[in-house]
Amino acid sequence: MEKERKTKTVENRAGDLLTKLGFKANLKGVVYLKAAARIGLEDREELEGVTKRLYPAIAKECRTCAGRVEHAIRHAIHTSWEKGDVRQQRMVFGYDRESGNRPTNAEFIARMIDCLERQDHLLYS
């Protein structure tokens, strides 16, 4: 029961961060990014092999294939990056769409998890 509650909290916080960055909740990539946040916070080693470890873990959980997970995440990042809040982008990534850069899937997931860990540190210190 405690693990289930913690899972909901992590995914809710990840959802809040994604909303601030301009993600639309109806994108399948948002579901996968929330799962990536939870998995990455549980075990940072999963991030060492995004295509070999993280995407297959998410795909198994969501009953799809790793390629679809990767594509949906890339699409969600692209869509939100173009329309999202520039200040929030700068705060999380150090740059924004106006710089002409966009984070890769792996970079986005890592920065999202870093941001959630910083929130944890502030909450529990």
N, C-alpha and C positions, 0 to 999 in steps of 0.2 A: 504494500500500500504506500509506503514512504517513497519508494523508487518511482511509482506512478505519479505521485504528487510532484516530486522533483522534476520528472520528465515534462509534466505540464507547465511547470514554472519556467523551465529553460526554453521550451518552445514558445510560450507566451511572450517572454522577454525578447526572444529572437524575432517573433512576429512584430512586436512593437518597434524594434530597431529597423526592420525591413520596411514597415509602414512609414517611419520617419524619413527613410531614404527614398521613398516614392514608389515602392513596390505595390502592385495591385494584388489583393488577396485571391483573385480568381485565377492567377497564373499557377500552373502545376509546379513550376520551379520554386515557388514560395514554400510549398509543402516539403519539397526536397531540401531546400536550404535550412528549414527548421530542423529537419532530421539530421542534416549535416552538422548543425550547431550542437545538437544534443550528443551525437556520436563523437564529435571532435572534443567536446568538453569532458566527456567520459574517458577518452583515450586519445591524447594528442598524436600518438604514433599513427593513427589512421590518416592523418594529414600528410604523412610522408609519402604515401602512395595514393593520391587522389583517384587516379583512373584504375589502379589495380586493387585498391582496398575500399576506399570510401564509397565510390559510385556503386560497386557491386553490393556493398552492405545496405545502402539505401534502396537499391533496386530490389533486393531480396525482401526487405521490409515492406516495400510498397507494391510488390508483385508486378514488376516491370523489368526492363533490361537496363544495363548500365549506360548504354548509348542514349537511351531516352532520357535518363536522369541528367546526363551531361548536357544534352541539347536543351532540355527544359530550363536548366539552371542558366546556361549561356543566354537563352532568349529572355529570361526574366531580368538578368543583369543588364543586357543591352536595352531593353524597354525602359527599365527604371532609370538607368543612367542618363538616357536622353531627356526624360521628363521629371526627374527627381530634384530634390532640394539641393542646390549647389553648396550651401553652407554645411549641411549634414554630410555631403560627400567629402568636403574638405576636412571636416572634423574627424571622420573615420579613416580616410585614406591619405590625407595630406595633399590631395589634388582633386580636381573636379572635371566635369565635362568640358568646361571652358579652356582647359589646358590641352585638350585634344587627346587625352589619354582615357582609357577605360581599363578597369582591373580584369585580369584573367579570372576564371572560375576559382582556381586554387588560391589566388591572392585574395579574392573577395571572401571566400570561406574562412581563410586564416585571419583576416582583419576583423571579420564579424565575430569570430570566437575570441580574439584579443579584446575587442570592445566589451563583450559579455563578461569576460574574466575581470576586466577593470571594474565593471559594475559590481560584480561579486565582491571584489576587494573593498570597494567603497562601502558596500552594504554591511560587510562583516568585520570591518576593522575599527 
